[in-house]
Amino acid sequence: MTKVCAVIMAGGVGTRFWPRSREKSPKQLLEVLGKGTMVQNTLKRLEGIVAPHDTFVVTNRIQRGALLKQVPSVPEENILDEPVGRNTAPCIGLAALHARRIAPDAVMVVLPADHVITDLAEFHRVLAVAIETAAESGSLLTIGIHPTRPETGYGYIQSLTDEGAHNPYVGRGVMRVKAFAEKPNLQTAERFLGSGDFLWNSGTFIWGVDVILRQIETCLPEMHGEMMKVDAAIGTQQYQSTLEKAYGVIRGISIDYGVMEKSDNVFVIKGDFGWSDLGSWDEVYLQSGKDSSGNSITGTVIQIETRDSYIYSPGKLVAAIGVEDLIVVNTDDALLICRKGRSQEVKEVSDYLKRKQMNEYL
Amino acid sequence: MTKVCAVIMAGGVGTRFWPRSREKSPKQLLEVLGKGTMVQNTLKRLEGIVAPHDTFVVTNRIQRGALLKQVPSVPEENILDEPVGRNTAPCIGLAALHARRIAPDAVMVVLPADHVITDLAEFHRVLAVAIETAAESGSLLTIGIHPTRPETGYGYIQSLTDEGAHNPYVGRGVMRVKAFAEKPNLQTAERFLGSGDFLWNSGTFIWGVDVILRQIETCLPEMHGEMMKVDAAIGTQQYQSTLEKAYGVIRGISIDYGVMEKSDNVFVIKGDFGWSDLGSWDEVYLQSGKDSSGNSITGTVIQIETRDSYIYSPGKLVAAIGVEDLIVVNTDDALLICRKGRSQEVKEVSDYLKRKQMNEYL
């Protein structure tokens, strides 16, 4: 049976979730939807597929303390700190080095820590097929999400749909990737949606530990060189300083751009399991349970003719009168009031706070 | 020269100003508009007309402490506590008893503590005419506000406009009152506005101290009987207990309904001096200074396409994105979000809190 390990990428900042997400308490460490924090739910979602002691969580020093408390079943040595965020390629490379120490021939499942999946059984079915295919083929696999709207906030993956007998895995719903596409404008997104062969890029990957390390060597040789120095330092007193030196040199690059788009051995499997990246407060509202007035409420809210709104205020009484289509997020030290449909602009608030050096709010 | 004293009625609760106004910090004790609390501004408005030591402030035990600090120029013995609120007639009667001890032949100006007046010179002119007329005529005078819209939130006063030589004060702009009208519906309010002889009832009165006490004796004999017991106890150790007994018996009634409407010696003088009773957050927004986006802001508010809104949050950072026509009042323990034009419904929030016995928010 194939040995499987997992890498949960949990170092993000999540500026679109201000004022709840902060440097010390980013989205993945919050209870955003229902019970459990997002990273806890990501770990839980792997139950029956990957054991916690075969799971790595990549984070940073600021978040490490909170993370250790949230996932006590993951061994402390599996919580990996990056000295600085350098996008997904170094993050995955670093985790692969550590995973190789446990099992060089394992298949590695890479997942963002801050996504939501509602149909767990279907997720497990798709993941099992992907793991089996990755083990058999030595290919790079990604999960592409069945698109339901012309979303401009996601990257897309175009699959090759007419391969026939040239693709031995087509019977499992595994297709070769034709191309990756950046976040499109609305017109392009509508064309993608109509074409039938474009899927949303979920940022979830499945591949052999050795396979991805060889691919990084091929596609990103400089980064690989730095990574080899880190590898040699694992378990020594020089680990931390070597890691910092490496990350000081390494160029930030995504695994999509750095490896996936350059490799000719990339497959995609379609997932249709109630996925969302919860990329904004609007998306959280969409995914939330609502009362009969269409409101999603956390905290004590006195509602007078209030409709279709998201109100989060666990610590303070709210009275809402005649409110419609509003997102309200009330934390201990800040209050967001945002017209529904405009929560992408929350990022501008973070930008403003950075510009004004209002660091206590970041 | 006529001796003048003043009575500032400051015992109200101001439930329409929730969450800022509470039992311990009602509207009149707050800085609602510009500098100074409303009661401080009411006192200041009398400068040059009535001295602080001739001014009485009627309040209650809960608010007394805060009030003493806010109006240090008023002698402590002039701050009168009512054991319980019984509307304006007992409040005015009690103040008149105390005023009579200072000067029985004085003219007494009675003012609510929570109104705003922007044209001070015109207010002084009107008040001087009213004081002179009250002193000469022994009549009851009230100030009627020149109406500028068909307001349904105010009572109205109809003046007799065709008296001619039967009214010796008509040359001063003082008219006999024909009738008092309760808060009208919109249709009636529009008729009032069109008629030209209806004015807004400002709740401001001018009369001789002895005159109003005799009128109370005539119109409200039971109340007067109780008041005489209180009068006899002033300056004795029995004052407090006598007052409490009296207020336990006295029926709550307004001076308008209890005296003004029953008397045939009532005059009104028109005031046009930028008056507002600041009866709601909508009214506060209207009276506030605005920025170029039409927003009235207190506190640090990051605005992204936010218009025509009132945002009060002195203690907590707010980010507003795409917000329009909203009233936001953020205090230490509660948050109000109200569609503009609906702030009269804030009273329903207070009613709800009472019903649910959420007393800490009252």
Interface residues (C-beta under 8 A of the other chain):
Chain A: W18 P19 I302 I304 S313 K316 L317 V318 A319 A320 I321 G322 V323 E324 L326 V328 N330 D333 A334 L335 L336 I337 C338 R339 G341 R342 S343 E345 V346 E348 V349 Y352 L353 M358 Y361
Chain B: W18 P19 I302 I304 S313 K316 L317 V318 A319 A320 I321 G322 V323 E324 L326 V328 N330 D333 A334 L335 L336 I337 C338 R339 G341 R342 S343 E345 V346 E348 V349 Y352 L353 M358 Y361
